[in-house]
Amino acid sequence: MPAEKRSAVRSGARERAAIPRPLPPGAPGRRPRRGGVRRLYEQARRAWDRPLTAYYVILGSSLLITVLGLVMVYSASMIYALSIDQSSTYFFGKQFVAAVIGGALMLVASRMPVKLHRGLAYPMLMITVFLMVLVQVPGIGISRNGNQNWIYLGGPFQLQPSEFGKLALILWGADLLARKQDKRLLSQWKHMLVPLVPVAFMILGLIMLGGDMGTAIILTAILFGLLWLAGAPTRLFAGVLGFAAVIAFALIWTSPNRMSRLSCMGVVGEPDPEAGCYQAAHGIYALASGGWFGSGLGASVEKWGQLPEPHTDFIFAITGEELGLAGTLSVLALFAALGYAGIRVAGRTEDPFVRFAAGGVITWIMAQAVINIGAVLGLLPIAGVPLPLFSYGGSALLPTMFAVGLMIAFARDDPAARAALAMRRPGVRWKTMRRRVKRRPSGER
């Protein structure tokens, strides 16, 4: 063999020997491959850490809940509408109009700057308190299901000012606590409680004059949420909670209707129309008959007169009967996504007003959803509160959609989200591309 050929063979062997070879499985020094679950978790975490994730999750989950709620309102209310000599689409049409108006309010709220939201705090609080006082005036306020919390607007339309009181308390309380935090006054308990707690108790008193215990519970949860976000000490927080618990116990003890609702927790009795647990029993029957995937959209049996309020307080039971466990878990997953995204907005901001307002809105929506679903499942007493964005009721839908728009505005106001949204605008992208393209001499292609 020639010398040149032998040297080429030796150099090729040395190059092949220098190439690192994979170690056999289990050999020391070998890096284990990451599992598919771990890889998916890291991908999901990277996706969640993107600046616009909270923005899209809040927008998408709220719209999906609203659209699914429209479908279920139509399915759950058609029989009841026919029984009162109305069209089968009577309640659906009213809810659809409210959803359109609420969508416009959500769009406006999402485009409003944070300063303008703060500017609405005091006017909204004063207007809401004025309307809640008008509810108690004879001839103006009307009674419904034993509660006088409504104002007649003409035609089939009514307004419940206490639903707007939740939003007013959140905006006003967030602005108040943010200004006090800027002045470093929240370390003093009197500045933390006054005037937040007295104003909240005034609104609670106006609500309880009408007998609406459910809305009062939600408003109390909002108050506790704001105090928790403000950093209330445990003793102060426990004191306010104990005082509210004593008042709630007294109100429940002195009302036979509320006592009967409390006694229905975890008890499914015979479906006797005269019994206090009739509604709770039929709600459990609806959920139990749904199975994994339900009886089919529109095929509910309980909505044919057996289950009271199938399109409002107990629409979750009809959802479980027609869409099954898959449908109810989907609703729960959407609420969980909405709540987690709102917590992210509140946790990542440095603006105290945004933190208090976003935390208050999430406390409102999540507390109301838990109370409604817990009552349907028999785990909590029936409080008579609707499922947010899902149940029938324009007075509840409009302020809730505005509050969702508020959270969208806060998610857009994040500096990283603003930069990401700016880069997605066609004009900005075109200018950026023009900067990157080098100018060429005339005639060159």
PyMOL commands that set and color helices and strands:
alter all, ss='L'
color gray80, all
select helices_A, chain A and resi 3-18+36-48+53-83+90-111+114-119+121-135+161-182+189-193+196-209+213-229+234-253+256-263+278-288+315-348+352-376+394-413+415-423+426-436
alter helices_A, ss='H'
color red, helices_A
select strands_A, chain A and resi 141-144+147-154+157-159
alter strands_A, ss='S'
color yellow, strands_A
deselect
rebuild
show_as cartoon
